[in-house]
Amino acid sequence: MRGFEKISEKQFNIDVKDGNYMDIILPERKTKSSAGYDFHLIKDITLAPNQTMRIPLGVKVFMPENEYLGIYIRGSVGFKFNVRLCNQVGIIDSDYYNNPDNEGHMWIAIHNHGQEASKMKKGESIAQGIFATYNIASNDNVDNERTGGFGSTNKEVKNA
């Protein structure tokens, strides 16, 4: 099973200071042949030239252990607004769901590479997520489990 859920209203109020919980739209495909699920803005944004902005999406995703969700900027957003994801492709691991730090709340970071301000309205589709399966190396022996949210798998590991 895989799917999307709203984060709790409590988590929303922690993460989003100037938004409305009722404005969250769960990601959706627009046509039967669409690969990606569109993520929608939960508030109006204006991104100045050369500005970077972190944007909360208000949603979390669940999926089987051998899958991830790739997050990409929507093609039309890149063309119209000259906006790119800061990390080019976001990877949401299956164990990010309901993590203790932030419930698995998904965010994106975008950067305006253009010469003009980019104005986007609440409800517009900004990014898309595509589910994919992955394989592991035959000599893989990782048994660690996620202990937190964003960036938690990059914490320094202490040697015994």
Secondary structure by P-SEA (a helix, b strand, c coil): ccccccccaaaaaacccccccccccccccccccccbbbbbbcbbbbbcccbbbbbbccbbbbbcccbbbbbbccaaaaaaccccccccbbbbcccccccccccbbbbbbbbbcccbbbbbccccccbbbbbbbbcccccccccccccccccccccccccc
